[in-house]
Amino acid sequence: MKYLKNLKIIRNFISDGEADSLVKLCDRKLNRISRNYQQNHFDSVINSYRECTFSDFPNTELLDRMKREAFLFSGRKEYQHPHILDLHKDGVISAHVDNINAFGKVICGLCLLSDCVMIFKKNNQEVFRVLLEKNCLYIQKDDTRFDLSHEIPREAEIDGKLIRKDRRISIMLRDII
């Protein structure tokens, strides 16, 4: 499938211990902004979430590892500050393509706390599903980034197994246009 060549998933990119430290770090940052989950994103794509940009992210070693993997896969070198998205266990991300005028060709995400299924669609028709396991890193670029919408439901089936998302934090990097 042509779109799969522009999606890379690295299982167990970080250890459980690293993940625990990152969750505490993200919670401290998010709790300074708001302890409450927002019900609807301005564009209605996300519900039951908290988010922030983390310009002073202290774990530069982790960011360097993420950027290195993204560069090896995409050739892109410059990235915006990390973006933290905390999705409540009841929260969902509806089908969307990230803003093509605000972000570049690459989206790189580190998944914390919970496995989930990401569903990719073209013209509202499902193209494929992938399992994003906790502690994995995913990178999407080019036509997978621009031509397909992606979504994360509360639950979805993949390979005959029902995956129920719990609370999920993602640390995302997007390249600079």
GROMACS elastic network, one bead per residue, 0.5 to 0.9 nm:
[ bonds ]
;  ai    aj funct       b0    kb
    1     4     6  0.57487   500
    1     5     6  0.75282   500
    2     5     6  0.59510   500
    2     6     6  0.77806   500
    2   143     6  0.88350   500
    2   144     6  0.88334   500
    3     6     6  0.55796   500
    3     7     6  0.70210   500
    3   127     6  0.88192   500
    3   142     6  0.89128   500
    3   143     6  0.66727   500
    3   144     6  0.54014   500
    3   148     6  0.86056   500
    4     7     6  0.51801   500
    4     8     6  0.77088   500
    4   128     6  0.88573   500
    4   144     6  0.75577   500
    5     8     6  0.74763   500
    5   144     6  0.85248   500
    6    73     6  0.84380   500
    6    74     6  0.86127   500
    6   139     6  0.79677   500
    6   140     6  0.57918   500
    6   141     6  0.53633   500
    6   142     6  0.64811   500
    6   143     6  0.70457   500
    6   144     6  0.57662   500
    6   145     6  0.80124   500
    7    73     6  0.89594   500
    7   138     6  0.71811   500
    7   139     6  0.56786   500
    7   141     6  0.66108   500
    7   144     6  0.67644   500
    7   145     6  0.85768   500
    8    73     6  0.77347   500
    8   137     6  0.80860   500
    8   138     6  0.55656   500
    8   139     6  0.51503   500
    8   140     6  0.65566   500
    8   141     6  0.89588   500
    9   132     6  0.77318   500
    9   136     6  0.67681   500
    9   137     6  0.57025   500
    9   139     6  0.65259   500
    9   140     6  0.88459   500
   10    13     6  0.58522   500
   10   135     6  0.88482   500
   10   136     6  0.54695   500
   10   137     6  0.51309   500
   10   138     6  0.63350   500
   10   139     6  0.87091   500
   11    14     6  0.84205   500
   11   132     6  0.82535   500
   11   133     6  0.69808   500
   11   134     6  0.82919   500
   11   135     6  0.68927   500
   11   137     6  0.66718   500
   11   138     6  0.86047   500
   12    15     6  0.64629   500
   12    16     6  0.86238   500
   12   133     6  0.80218   500
   12   134     6  0.76440   500
   12   135     6  0.51608   500
   12   136     6  0.50497   500
   12   137     6  0.77939   500
   13   110     6  0.81140   500
   13   135     6  0.57999   500
   13   136     6  0.50790   500
   13   137     6  0.58910   500
   14    17     6  0.81069   500
   14    18     6  0.60115   500
   14    19     6  0.65565   500
   14    62     6  0.88630   500
   14   110     6  0.88190   500
   14   135     6  0.54479   500
   14   136     6  0.70922   500
   14   137     6  0.84669   500
   15    18     6  0.51577   500
   15    19     6  0.61811   500
   15    20     6  0.86649   500
   15   135     6  0.68991   500
   16    20     6  0.61267   500
   16    21     6  0.87049   500
   16   134     6  0.89462   500
   16   135     6  0.72755   500
   17    20     6  0.51379   500
   17    21     6  0.64137   500
   17    22     6  0.86994   500
   18    21     6  0.52102   500
   18    22     6  0.62114   500
   18    23     6  0.86896   500
   18   135     6  0.88603   500
   19    22     6  0.50222   500
   19    23     6  0.61074   500
   19    24     6  0.86630   500
   19   111     6  0.89277   500
   19   112     6  0.63678   500
   19   113     6  0.77000   500
   19   134     6  0.86862   500
   19   135     6  0.66469   500
   20    23     6  0.51864   500
   20    24     6  0.63801   500
   20    25     6  0.86836   500
   20   112     6  0.85375   500
   20   113     6  0.84246   500
   21    24     6  0.52456   500
   21    25     6  0.62182   500
   21    26     6  0.86883   500
   22    26     6  0.60320   500
   22    27     6  0.84177   500
   22    59     6  0.86526   500
   22   112     6  0.82511   500
   23    26     6  0.51019   500
   23    27     6  0.59627   500
   23    28     6  0.85470   500
   23   112     6  0.72430   500
   23   113     6  0.78458   500
   23   169     6  0.75007   500
   24    27     6  0.50762   500
   24    28     6  0.61780   500
   24    29     6  0.86987   500
   25    28     6  0.53027   500
   25    29     6  0.64380   500
   25    30     6  0.87212   500
   25    57     6  0.88898   500
   25    58     6  0.89182   500
   26    29     6  0.51495   500
   26    30     6  0.60019   500
   26    31     6  0.83754   500
   26    54     6  0.87707   500
   26    84     6  0.71903   500
   26    86     6  0.85380   500
   26   169     6  0.82046   500
   26   171     6  0.87383   500
   27    30     6  0.50658   500
   27    31     6  0.57552   500
   27    32     6  0.84549   500
   27    86     6  0.87192   500
   28    31     6  0.52548   500
   28    32     6  0.63811   500
   29    32     6  0.54234   500
   29    33     6  0.68981   500
   29    52     6  0.81664   500
   29    54     6  0.78230   500
   30    33     6  0.52371   500
   30    34     6  0.61080   500
   30    35     6  0.70885   500
   30    50     6  0.70322   500
   30    51     6  0.69649   500
   30    52     6  0.68958   500
   30    84     6  0.83138   500
   30    86     6  0.83562   500
   31    34     6  0.50015   500
   31    36     6  0.83204   500
   32    35     6  0.75110   500
   33    50     6  0.89007   500
   33    51     6  0.88768   500
   33    52     6  0.80638   500
   34    37     6  0.75813   500
   34    50     6  0.76355   500
   35    50     6  0.83368   500
   36    49     6  0.84645   500
   36    50     6  0.74663   500
   37    47     6  0.84883   500
   37    48     6  0.53443   500
   37    50     6  0.52757   500
   37    51     6  0.89627   500
   37    86     6  0.85375   500
   37    87     6  0.83318   500
   37    88     6  0.73005   500
   38    41     6  0.72160   500
   38    47     6  0.67670   500
   38    48     6  0.52884   500
   38    49     6  0.52846   500
   38    50     6  0.60838   500
   38    51     6  0.89453   500
   39    46     6  0.79684   500
   39    49     6  0.67571   500
   39    91     6  0.84523   500
   40    43     6  0.78356   500
   40    44     6  0.55258   500
   40    45     6  0.75128   500
   40    46     6  0.59987   500
   40    48     6  0.67019   500
   40    49     6  0.79214   500
   41    45     6  0.61114   500
   41    46     6  0.52197   500
   41    47     6  0.61494   500
   41    48     6  0.85479   500
   41    49     6  0.81185   500
   42    45     6  0.78276   500
   42    46     6  0.84892   500
   43    46     6  0.77840   500
   44    47     6  0.71440   500
   44    93     6  0.89918   500
   44    94     6  0.80696   500
   45    92     6  0.81889   500
   45    93     6  0.57254   500
   45    95     6  0.71107   500
   45    96     6  0.69043   500
   45   151     6  0.89161   500
   46    49     6  0.69387   500
   46    87     6  0.84083   500
   46    91     6  0.72861   500
   46    92     6  0.58908   500
   46    94     6  0.62420   500
   47    87     6  0.78892   500
   47    88     6  0.84017   500
   47    90     6  0.84770   500
   47    91     6  0.52750   500
   47    92     6  0.57639   500
   47    93     6  0.67857   500
   47    94     6  0.85531   500
   48    86     6  0.86369   500
   48    87     6  0.62380   500
   48    88     6  0.54635   500
   48    89     6  0.82169   500
   48    90     6  0.67658   500
   48    92     6  0.72004   500
   49    85     6  0.69933   500
   49    86     6  0.54667   500
   49    88     6  0.56533   500
   49    91     6  0.64481   500
   49    92     6  0.84286   500
   50    84     6  0.81347   500
   50    85     6  0.59898   500
   50    86     6  0.50365   500
   50    87     6  0.66388   500
   50    88     6  0.81228   500
   51    83     6  0.72899   500
   51    84     6  0.53501   500
   51    86     6  0.60013   500
   51    87     6  0.84979   500
   52    82     6  0.86528   500
   52    83     6  0.58705   500
   52    84     6  0.53590   500
   52    85     6  0.68833   500
   53    56     6  0.89505   500
   53    81     6  0.65332   500
   53    82     6  0.59220   500
   53    84     6  0.61463   500
   53    85     6  0.89218   500
   54    57     6  0.53869   500
   54    81     6  0.62428   500
   54    82     6  0.54208   500
   54    83     6  0.59665   500
   54    84     6  0.69331   500
   55    80     6  0.87119   500
   55    81     6  0.51773   500
   55    82     6  0.66579   500
   55    83     6  0.84580   500
   56    81     6  0.82263   500
   56    82     6  0.89280   500
   57    60     6  0.69726   500
   57    63     6  0.85234   500
   57    81     6  0.81315   500
   57    82     6  0.73181   500
   58    61     6  0.86633   500
   59    62     6  0.55674   500
   59    63     6  0.66262   500
   59    64     6  0.88257   500
   60    64     6  0.59885   500
   60    65     6  0.85597   500
   61    64     6  0.50878   500
   61    65     6  0.62974   500
   61    66     6  0.87409   500
   62    65     6  0.50668   500
   62    66     6  0.62401   500
   62    67     6  0.85862   500
   63    66     6  0.50373   500
   63    67     6  0.60237   500
   63    68     6  0.84257   500
   63    82     6  0.81935   500
   63   173     6  0.85985   500
   64    67     6  0.50527   500
   64    68     6  0.59566   500
   64    69     6  0.86236   500
   65    68     6  0.50766   500
   65    69     6  0.63132   500
   65    70     6  0.86217   500
   66    69     6  0.53043   500
   66    70     6  0.61938   500
   66    71     6  0.85743   500
   66   108     6  0.74840   500
   66   109     6  0.84129   500
   66   110     6  0.81735   500
   66   137     6  0.77789   500
   66   173     6  0.81610   500
   67    71     6  0.59247   500
   67    72     6  0.84962   500
   67    76     6  0.86262   500
   67    77     6  0.72305   500
   67    78     6  0.83265   500
   67    79     6  0.76670   500
   67   108     6  0.82758   500
   67   173     6  0.80160   500
   68    71     6  0.50571   500
   68    72     6  0.61213   500
   68    73     6  0.86148   500
   68    77     6  0.82361   500
   69    72     6  0.51444   500
   69    73     6  0.62471   500
   69    74     6  0.84931   500
   69   108     6  0.89577   500
   69   137     6  0.89546   500
   69   139     6  0.84011   500
   70    73     6  0.51923   500
   70    74     6  0.58080   500
   70    75     6  0.73520   500
   70    76     6  0.70587   500
   70    77     6  0.80591   500
   70   106     6  0.77281   500
   70   107     6  0.84268   500
   70   108     6  0.66870   500
   70   138     6  0.89388   500
   70   139     6  0.65032   500
   70   140     6  0.89012   500
   71    74     6  0.51025   500
   71    76     6  0.50324   500
   71    77     6  0.57481   500
   71    78     6  0.89175   500
   72    75     6  0.58577   500
   72    76     6  0.82018   500
   73    76     6  0.83413   500
   73   139     6  0.78984   500
   73   141     6  0.86139   500
   74    77     6  0.86159   500
   74   105     6  0.85361   500
   74   106     6  0.72509   500
   74   139     6  0.86879   500
   74   140     6  0.87711   500
   74   141     6  0.69074   500
   74   142     6  0.86502   500
   76    79     6  0.81198   500
   76   105     6  0.82844   500
   76   106     6  0.76448   500
   76   175     6  0.68619   500
   76   176     6  0.86786   500
   77   175     6  0.74243   500
   77   176     6  0.86082   500
   78   174     6  0.86158   500
   78   175     6  0.56286   500
   78   176     6  0.57225   500
   78   177     6  0.86824   500
   79    82     6  0.82561   500
   79   104     6  0.88550   500
   79   173     6  0.62931   500
   79   174     6  0.55413   500
   79   176     6  0.51659   500
   79   177     6  0.88553   500
   80    83     6  0.83587   500
   80   103     6  0.86862   500
   80   173     6  0.63424   500
   80   174     6  0.57578   500
   80   175     6  0.58857   500
   80   176     6  0.58185   500
   81   172     6  0.86999   500
   81   173     6  0.68570   500
   81   174     6  0.80791   500
   82   171     6  0.63560   500
   82   172     6  0.55548   500
   82   173     6  0.51558   500
   82   174     6  0.78357   500
   83   170     6  0.80772   500
   83   171     6  0.57521   500
   83   172     6  0.50467   500
   83   173     6  0.64579   500
   83   174     6  0.84735   500
   84   169     6  0.70382   500
   84   170     6  0.58531   500
   84   172     6  0.63489   500
   85   168     6  0.80716   500
   85   169     6  0.55619   500
   85   170     6  0.52909   500
   85   171     6  0.66263   500
   85   172     6  0.78550   500
   86   167     6  0.73756   500
   86   168     6  0.58551   500
   86   170     6  0.65950   500
   86   171     6  0.89113   500
   87    90     6  0.78507   500
   87    91     6  0.55139   500
   87    92     6  0.71846   500
   87    93     6  0.84178   500
   87   166     6  0.85017   500
   87   167     6  0.57623   500
   87   168     6  0.51295   500
   87   169     6  0.60990   500
   87   170     6  0.82916   500
   88    92     6  0.80753   500
   88   166     6  0.72374   500
   88   168     6  0.66742   500
   88   169     6  0.86437   500
   89    92     6  0.83482   500
   89   154     6  0.73895   500
   89   164     6  0.89643   500
   89   165     6  0.63954   500
   89   168     6  0.70240   500
   90   154     6  0.63871   500
   90   165     6  0.81872   500
   90   166     6  0.74546   500
   90   167     6  0.76607   500
   91   152     6  0.89621   500
   91   153     6  0.79571   500
   91   154     6  0.67283   500
   91   165     6  0.89599   500
   91   166     6  0.88554   500
   91   167     6  0.80562   500
   92   151     6  0.78357   500
   92   152     6  0.58173   500
   92   153     6  0.51187   500
   92   154     6  0.58256   500
   93    96     6  0.82147   500
   93   150     6  0.83327   500
   93   151     6  0.52472   500
   93   153     6  0.63522   500
   93   154     6  0.86709   500
   94   150     6  0.75674   500
   94   152     6  0.65981   500
   94   153     6  0.72089   500
   95   119     6  0.81210   500
   95   120     6  0.79771   500
   95   121     6  0.77722   500
   95   124     6  0.85019   500
   95   149     6  0.54406   500
   95   150     6  0.50493   500
   95   152     6  0.77650   500
   96    99     6  0.87848   500
   96   148     6  0.81194   500
   96   150     6  0.56053   500
   96   151     6  0.66763   500
   97   100     6  0.76165   500
   97   145     6  0.71678   500
   97   146     6  0.65750   500
   97   147     6  0.78828   500
   97   148     6  0.67681   500
   97   150     6  0.65584   500
   98   101     6  0.88774   500
   98   102     6  0.83135   500
   98   103     6  0.73406   500
   98   107     6  0.88327   500
   98   145     6  0.78819   500
   98   146     6  0.80443   500
   98   149     6  0.81652   500
   98   150     6  0.88054   500
   99   102     6  0.54781   500
   99   103     6  0.61510   500
   99   104     6  0.88269   500
  100   103     6  0.55815   500
  100   104     6  0.67735   500
  100   105     6  0.81725   500
  100   146     6  0.74444   500
  101   104     6  0.77011   500
  101   177     6  0.82772   500
  102   176     6  0.85167   500
  102   177     6  0.75400   500
  103   106     6  0.79526   500
  103   107     6  0.84379   500
  103   174     6  0.62235   500
  103   175     6  0.65280   500
  103   176     6  0.63546   500
  103   177     6  0.60982   500
  104   107     6  0.79387   500
  104   174     6  0.64687   500
  104   175     6  0.50491   500
  104   176     6  0.54217   500
  105   140     6  0.82736   500
  105   141     6  0.55312   500
  105   142     6  0.57807   500
  105   143     6  0.89388   500
  105   145     6  0.67444   500
  105   146     6  0.77610   500
  105   174     6  0.77907   500
  105   175     6  0.66037   500
  105   176     6  0.83476   500
  105   177     6  0.75942   500
  106   139     6  0.69495   500
  106   140     6  0.58129   500
  106   142     6  0.71696   500
  106   145     6  0.69054   500
  106   173     6  0.81047   500
  106   174     6  0.56739   500
  106   175     6  0.56310   500
  106   176     6  0.88202   500
  107   138     6  0.80843   500
  107   139     6  0.56489   500
  107   140     6  0.53692   500
  107   141     6  0.65829   500
  107   145     6  0.73645   500
  107   172     6  0.70080   500
  107   173     6  0.59924   500
  107   175     6  0.70587   500
  108   137     6  0.70932   500
  108   138     6  0.56881   500
  108   140     6  0.65709   500
  108   141     6  0.87700   500
  108   171     6  0.82649   500
  108   172     6  0.55166   500
  108   173     6  0.50525   500
  108   174     6  0.62829   500
  108   175     6  0.86243   500
  109   136     6  0.82650   500
  109   137     6  0.55846   500
  109   138     6  0.52890   500
  109   139     6  0.64705   500
  109   140     6  0.88537   500
  109   170     6  0.60998   500
  109   171     6  0.55681   500
  109   173     6  0.63778   500
  109   174     6  0.87243   500
  110   134     6  0.82798   500
  110   135     6  0.65884   500
  110   136     6  0.59003   500
  110   138     6  0.65782   500
  110   169     6  0.82608   500
  110   170     6  0.53415   500
  110   171     6  0.51040   500
  110   172     6  0.63734   500
  110   173     6  0.87917   500
  111   114     6  0.74579   500
  111   115     6  0.79117   500
  111   132     6  0.71910   500
  111   133     6  0.70501   500
  111   134     6  0.51770   500
  111   135     6  0.52364   500
  111   136     6  0.55420   500
  111   137     6  0.63701   500
  111   138     6  0.80653   500
  111   168     6  0.71707   500
  111   169     6  0.62177   500
  111   171     6  0.68938   500
  111   172     6  0.88370   500
  112   115     6  0.80812   500
  112   133     6  0.82995   500
  112   135     6  0.53909   500
  112   136     6  0.78203   500
  112   167     6  0.87476   500
  112   168     6  0.58472   500
  112   169     6  0.50366   500
  112   170     6  0.59067   500
  112   171     6  0.81200   500
  113   133     6  0.88988   500
  113   134     6  0.56151   500
  113   135     6  0.75901   500
  113   166     6  0.75686   500
  113   167     6  0.65251   500
  113   168     6  0.53014   500
  113   169     6  0.64767   500
  113   170     6  0.88528   500
  114   132     6  0.85664   500
  114   133     6  0.68061   500
  114   134     6  0.50011   500
  114   135     6  0.84487   500
  114   164     6  0.87486   500
  114   165     6  0.61011   500
  114   166     6  0.55319   500
  114   167     6  0.63162   500
  114   168     6  0.53471   500
  114   169     6  0.80362   500
  115   131     6  0.71430   500
  115   132     6  0.56218   500
  115   135     6  0.86723   500
  115   163     6  0.73291   500
  115   164     6  0.77404   500
  115   165     6  0.60534   500
  115   166     6  0.75936   500
  115   168     6  0.79215   500
  116   130     6  0.85049   500
  116   131     6  0.60006   500
  116   132     6  0.53480   500
  116   133     6  0.64653   500
  116   134     6  0.79800   500
  116   152     6  0.70158   500
  116   153     6  0.79550   500
  116   154     6  0.79743   500
  116   155     6  0.74086   500
  116   156     6  0.79500   500
  116   163     6  0.62910   500
  116   164     6  0.67585   500
  116   165     6  0.50522   500
  116   166     6  0.80340   500
  116   168     6  0.83449   500
  117   129     6  0.65890   500
  117   130     6  0.56639   500
  117   132     6  0.58832   500
  117   133     6  0.84214   500
  117   151     6  0.83720   500
  117   152     6  0.60764   500
  117   153     6  0.71987   500
  117   154     6  0.86665   500
  117   155     6  0.73621   500
  117   156     6  0.62029   500
  117   157     6  0.77425   500
  117   158     6  0.74079   500
  117   163     6  0.69053   500
  117   164     6  0.84652   500
  117   165     6  0.78471   500
  118   128     6  0.86187   500
  118   129     6  0.57207   500
  118   130     6  0.54105   500
  118   131     6  0.64706   500
  118   132     6  0.68864   500
  118   150     6  0.64765   500
  118   151     6  0.55862   500
  118   153     6  0.75807   500
  118   156     6  0.86558   500
  119   126     6  0.71890   500
  119   127     6  0.77899   500
  119   128     6  0.61330   500
  119   130     6  0.66211   500
  119   131     6  0.89669   500
  119   149     6  0.81157   500
  119   150     6  0.54851   500
  119   151     6  0.53290   500
  119   152     6  0.65058   500
  119   153     6  0.81931   500
  119   156     6  0.87525   500
  120   125     6  0.86077   500
  120   126     6  0.61106   500
  120   127     6  0.56651   500
  120   128     6  0.54833   500
  120   129     6  0.61463   500
  120   130     6  0.83184   500
  120   144     6  0.83245   500
  120   148     6  0.58832   500
  120   149     6  0.55512   500
  120   151     6  0.67355   500
  121   124     6  0.55763   500
  121   125     6  0.52594   500
  121   128     6  0.70981   500
  121   129     6  0.89533   500
  121   147     6  0.85296   500
  121   148     6  0.52285   500
  121   149     6  0.52018   500
  121   150     6  0.64265   500
  121   151     6  0.85479   500
  122   125     6  0.53780   500
  122   126     6  0.65137   500
  122   127     6  0.64575   500
  122   147     6  0.66131   500
  122   149     6  0.64273   500
  123   126     6  0.83423   500
  123   147     6  0.88018   500
  123   148     6  0.79119   500
  123   149     6  0.83824   500
  124   148     6  0.89946   500
  124   149     6  0.81239   500
  126   129     6  0.80878   500
  127   148     6  0.83015   500
  129   157     6  0.88336   500
  129   158     6  0.69352   500
  130   158     6  0.74850   500
  131   158     6  0.72598   500
  131   163     6  0.85765   500
  132   135     6  0.85576   500
  132   136     6  0.65504   500
  132   137     6  0.81973   500
  132   138     6  0.77201   500
  133   136     6  0.56339   500
  133   137     6  0.87759   500
  134   137     6  0.87696   500
  134   168     6  0.84185   500
  140   143     6  0.86482   500
  140   144     6  0.60702   500
  140   145     6  0.55708   500
  141   144     6  0.56767   500
  141   146     6  0.76969   500
  142   145     6  0.51892   500
  142   146     6  0.60838   500
  142   147     6  0.80370   500
  143   148     6  0.70508   500
  144   147     6  0.57428   500
  144   148     6  0.54552   500
  144   149     6  0.82045   500
  145   148     6  0.62948   500
  145   149     6  0.77622   500
  145   150     6  0.86977   500
  146   149     6  0.76972   500
  152   155     6  0.81117   500
  152   156     6  0.85950   500
  152   165     6  0.86008   500
  153   156     6  0.65596   500
  153   164     6  0.86066   500
  153   165     6  0.76634   500
  154   163     6  0.84330   500
  154   164     6  0.60058   500
  154   165     6  0.52965   500
  154   166     6  0.77610   500
  155   162     6  0.68643   500
  155   163     6  0.54511   500
  155   165     6  0.57875   500
  156   161     6  0.82919   500
  156   162     6  0.56937   500
  156   163     6  0.55017   500
  156   164     6  0.67754   500
  156   165     6  0.85330   500
  157   160     6  0.60444   500
  157   161     6  0.52972   500
  157   163     6  0.59162   500
  157   164     6  0.86908   500
  158   161     6  0.53554   500
  158   162     6  0.64957   500
  158   163     6  0.73062   500
  159   162     6  0.84618   500
  165   168     6  0.73895   500
